[in-house]
Amino acid sequence: MRKLLAEFFGTFWLVFGGCGAAVFAAGVPDIGIGLVGVSLAFGLTVLTMAYAVGHISGGHFNPAVTLGLWASGRFSSKEIVPYIVSQVIGATVAAGALYFILNGGDAFSSEGAGAFATNFYESEVYNGRGYSMMAAFLTEFILTMFFLIIILGATDKLANGKFAGIAIGLALTLIHLISIPITNTSVNPARSTSQALFVQGEALSQLWLFWVAPIAGAIVAGYIYKNLLQDNK
């Protein structure tokens, strides 16, 4: 139970901190944090919770990470479903809190691509440029694959584990710097689901991609690291 609570709180913090920064602070005139600030917010949520509860559950906070670790042989198959359920619930509760807070302020729109920090493809949200479904899929696949390779490498028994949280947090920051203009950055099905549930419509209909692409990338990374990069001696 402690592990599942750790995953719940870790994923809650990731969504509340990362998506919260996006919906509250990114677009504030003159003092808004913008793309760089939101990217840092997501990275900082993972970095802080990795040190806060990572020693309890392993600090997944992401269904793709759970499945990537399983593919690499570092996680038990019997724990996959409980972990993913805890992550999705934690993310959804965080999104609910954000939604409640937003409704307590001035009226806001929960319609259109990218609303409420939802993920998207084939929509011109940033700089009047949209990206195709396949471009979005490839982006999410590649970035999640490298995210898992970084996680697996940073937490390897031969690595300096004291700095793993920093490497993982900075990796997630970099991932957001690359892909916010393309998909609003998922690499985390729980984070995508939580926001889409409150926006519905197109966000919900496109949600499949933000489950399939990150999970596929994570599983490929798990097998790559296990068979090509890991020192088994």
MOVEN-V188180 format. One record per residue. N is the residue number from 1. SS is DSSP state (h for helix, s for strand, l for the rest). Layout:
((N | SS) (N | SS))
This chain:
((1 | l) (2 | h) (3 | h) (4 | h) (5 | h) (6 | h) (7 | h) (8 | h) (9 | h) (10 | h) (11 | h) (12 | h) (13 | h) (14 | h) (15 | h) (16 | h) (17 | h) (18 | h) (19 | h) (20 | h) (21 | h) (22 | h) (23 | h) (24 | h) (25 | h) (26 | l) (27 | l) (28 | l) (29 | l) (30 | l) (31 | l) (32 | l) (33 | l) (34 | h) (35 | h) (36 | h) (37 | h) (38 | h) (39 | h) (40 | h) (41 | h) (42 | h) (43 | h) (44 | h) (45 | h) (46 | h) (47 | h) (48 | h) (49 | h) (50 | h) (51 | h) (52 | h) (53 | h) (54 | h) (55 | h) (56 | h) (57 | h) (58 | l) (59 | l) (60 | l) (61 | l) (62 | l) (63 | h) (64 | h) (65 | h) (66 | h) (67 | h) (68 | h) (69 | h) (70 | h) (71 | h) (72 | l) (73 | l) (74 | l) (75 | l) (76 | l) (77 | h) (78 | h) (79 | h) (80 | h) (81 | h) (82 | h) (83 | h) (84 | h) (85 | h) (86 | h) (87 | h) (88 | h) (89 | h) (90 | h) (91 | h) (92 | h) (93 | h) (94 | h) (95 | h) (96 | h) (97 | h) (98 | h) (99 | h) (100 | h) (101 | h) (102 | h) (103 | h) (104 | l) (105 | l) (106 | l) (107 | l) (108 | l) (109 | l) (110 | l) (111 | l) (112 | l) (113 | l) (114 | l) (115 | h) (116 | h) (117 | h) (118 | l) (119 | l) (120 | l) (121 | l) (122 | l) (123 | l) (124 | l) (125 | l) (126 | s) (127 | l) (128 | l) (129 | s) (130 | l) (131 | l) (132 | l) (133 | h) (134 | h) (135 | h) (136 | h) (137 | h) (138 | h) (139 | h) (140 | h) (141 | h) (142 | h) (143 | h) (144 | h) (145 | h) (146 | h) (147 | h) (148 | h) (149 | h) (150 | h) (151 | h) (152 | h) (153 | h) (154 | h) (155 | l) (156 | l) (157 | l) (158 | l) (159 | l) (160 | l) (161 | h) (162 | h) (163 | h) (164 | h) (165 | h) (166 | h) (167 | h) (168 | h) (169 | h) (170 | h) (171 | h) (172 | h) (173 | h) (174 | h) (175 | h) (176 | h) (177 | h) (178 | h) (179 | h) (180 | h) (181 | h) (182 | h) (183 | h) (184 | l) (185 | l) (186 | l) (187 | l) (188 | l) (189 | h) (190 | h) (191 | h) (192 | h) (193 | h) (194 | h) (195 | h) (196 | h) (197 | h) (198 | h) (199 | h) (200 | l) (201 | h) (202 | h) (203 | h) (204 | h) (205 | h) (206 | l) (207 | l) (208 | l) (209 | h) (210 | h) (211 | h) (212 | h) (213 | h) (214 | h) (215 | h) (216 | h) (217 | h) (218 | h) (219 | h) (220 | h) (221 | h) (222 | h) (223 | h) (224 | h) (225 | h) (226 | h) (227 | h) (228 | h) (229 | h) (230 | l) (231 | l) (232 | l) (233 | l))
